C-alpha cells in the first residue's frame, strides 16, 4: 500500500510540476491557468488521501504555497470565466468587459511573477525532496492489506456520502450553498477515485466519466455565480447571466435525477465493493436490486 501511495502522489506531483512550468511560460493563456489549477487540486487531494505516508510537517510549507497559488490563479481564472459569459450574453464590448480585462492583466502579472520566482528557486525540486514516504504512522490505510482490499473498504463509504449529499443538493428547496458544497465534494470524490483507477477495470472508467459529466454541469452553474459577483454594476449583463444560471441549475438537477438514481447507486456500491477477481465489464444495473442484496454487497466491501 505504501509503495502504491508513493507512486500515485509522485505521479500527480510530476503532472503538477509540468503544468507549473507551462503556466509560467503562458500566464495569459486561460487554458494553461485552468490546467495548472486542476493539477494542483489533484495533487493536493492525493496528498490528503495518502497523508499518513508522508511527513505532514515537511510538506507544510509546500501546501501553504500551493494554497496561495490557488488564490492568485483563481483571481485570473474568475476574470476568464466572466469574460466568456459576457461574450455568450452579448456584453463582451461594454465597460464591464474592459474593466475585467484590466483586472485580469493585473492578476496575470502577479501570478507570472510568483511562478517566475518559484522557477528561479527550483521549488519543484525542493518540494520533491520533501515527498519522502514515512513508515510506522497509523491511519486510515492498512499497510498489511493489498491496495484492492483497502480500496474496497474505503470507497463504498465515500460513494454513499456522495449520493446522500447529491440527493439533498438536487432538491428544489436546496439553496446554492448546498449545491456549491456538493460540487466540492463531488470533485474530491472523483479525484480520490482516480487514485485507484489502475486497480479497477472498465467500471471505474465509466464511473469517473459519469462524475466528470456531473462536474461539468455543477461547474457551469458555479461559473455563473462567480460572474455575477464581478458584474454587479452591469444590470443588463447580470440579468442575462441570472437567466443562464437558472437554466443551468435546472439542467444540473435534471441530470442528477436521470443519471444518479437509486439503481445507479446500487451499481456503484456493487462494483466498488466487489473483489477484483469478480469485477467484470458490466453495465450499470437496469433492474431493481433488493435492499437485502444491496446491504450484502456493502457489508462485504466494508469487511475486507
Secondary structure, DSSP 8 states (H G I E B T S, - for coil): -HHHHHHHHHHHHHHHHHHHHHHHH-TT-HHHHHHHHHHHHHHHHHHHHTGGGB-TTTTHHHHHHHHHHHHHHHHHHHHHHHHHHHHHHT-TTSHHHHHHHHHHHHHHHHHHHHHHHHHHHTHHHHHHHH--B--S--SSS-TTS-HHHHHHHHHHHHHHHHHHHHHHHTSTT--HHHHHHHHHHHHHHHHHHHHTGGGS-HHHHHHHHHHHHHHHHHHHHHHHHHHHHH-TT-HHHHHHHHHHHHHHHHHHHHHHHHHS-HHHHHHHHHHHHS-GGG--------S---HHHHHHHHHHHHH-
